[in-house]
Amino acid sequence: MDERRGSGGLWWRYGPPWWHRWGEAEHASRWPWLSTVLITVFVLGGSRFAAEQQMDDRAPLDTFARVLLVVAAGLLLWRRRYPVVVVFGTAAATMLYLGAGYPYGPVFVTFAVGCFSAIVAGHRKAAWTALGLLWAGHVLVAHWLYQWLPPSGDEAASWGSEGVVAAWGVAIVALSELARTRREQWVRERVEQAQAARRRADEERLRMARELHDVLAHSISVINVQAGVGLALLDSDPEQARTALTTIKAASKEALGEVRQVLDTLRTPGDAPRAPAPGLDRLPELVEQAASAGLTVEIEGEAPKLAPGTDLAAFRIVQEALTNVVRHSGSRHARVHLAQDAGTTLRLRIDDDGPATGADAGGSGNGLAGMRERAAALGGTIEAGPRPDGGFRVLAVLPLTVKENR
């Protein structure tokens, strides 16, 4: 999206890239040499042409006139750093130029650019004040002071011309206000886009953290239990120790495969995963892995057909709940109950008979938090806590139909 905006695909909506640097510290520190030089050349050349057209009515251009034109245009070099000074400076130079009786023409361009820069930079009152002073000065010169100012024999300007000057000033202000409003809208949209991108990145990072936690916690718990069994039986029962080592090898291989899948997703976030995400159809594998860790798991009910995201969340919740039983419970038996509630929600209940061992199992403490985050992301809930008759229960309620957040 950002690349398309910058390359011109949607520049009319988000603005051209250079426009958003207006007023930024790095951009403001640069001197607008090129535009200032071009404006100066245009003003000098255009004023010379205007002088030829108004030769009989206005004073001819002389050195002082050209100095005023260069000063008025040269002030624009500071328009990004000192917009207020520039707008009043260009207004004063323009007023001196007109008061000296020089021809009307591109000198107004310098004030227009200064006024535009001040309004876009947020100095609206200063720009309006400078415009009002310039117009009032022009009225004084054109209708009263003209008798004492060059060129000699000049007559009062018509009031109709004042309407033209006023309309010209209103057009400058209107265009500048439109540009300022549009720029503020572009800035807001870009900020919202950046915030949305950061939110998506945070959500994706959190999702990957949950995946890695669930995969590693379950597999390492199995490995930890089997390593203890292998060490205890290494001398007395080598065959059983061999079985434990075989289980460790299988669990570590599976963990490496799932971690590799998560990392592949991180490397190529836009590509489809190479392997399907696990779901409740892999519950028999969980039961087998739990059995290798000394935990008997009984499955009650059948899983309905679920959307991929819901299926993955349900599998991870059951996996984490069983991992917690292996780590923290003295019970060697657990029950997983699956049921639909009115055809709209899936109810997952994982029970063990306890009691808690109270031993440090080496976990991160993020298991229940991760389960709650998974359920909340789908619009579901998680309840976890001791049962009245002893043991521990995890109850997950997940909607069968999940609305995607845009």
Secondary structure as GFF3:
##gff-version 3
##sequence-region A 1 406
A	DSSP	alpha_helix	2	7	.	.	.	ID=ss1
A	DSSP	alpha_helix	11	14	.	.	.	ID=ss2
A	DSSP	three_ten_helix	17	21	.	.	.	ID=ss3
A	DSSP	alpha_helix	25	28	.	.	.	ID=ss4
A	DSSP	alpha_helix	33	53	.	.	.	ID=ss5
A	DSSP	alpha_helix	63	74	.	.	.	ID=ss6
A	DSSP	three_ten_helix	75	78	.	.	.	ID=ss7
A	DSSP	alpha_helix	83	99	.	.	.	ID=ss8
A	DSSP	alpha_helix	107	120	.	.	.	ID=ss9
A	DSSP	alpha_helix	124	143	.	.	.	ID=ss10
A	DSSP	three_ten_helix	145	148	.	.	.	ID=ss11
A	DSSP	alpha_helix	159	233	.	.	.	ID=ss12
A	DSSP	alpha_helix	238	267	.	.	.	ID=ss13
A	DSSP	three_ten_helix	280	282	.	.	.	ID=ss14
A	DSSP	alpha_helix	283	292	.	.	.	ID=ss15
A	DSSP	beta_strand	296	300	.	.	.	ID=ss16
A	DSSP	alpha_helix	308	328	.	.	.	ID=ss17
A	DSSP	beta_strand	333	341	.	.	.	ID=ss18
A	DSSP	beta_strand	345	352	.	.	.	ID=ss19
A	DSSP	alpha_helix	367	377	.	.	.	ID=ss20
A	DSSP	beta_strand	381	386	.	.	.	ID=ss21
A	DSSP	beta_strand	392	399	.	.	.	ID=ss22
###
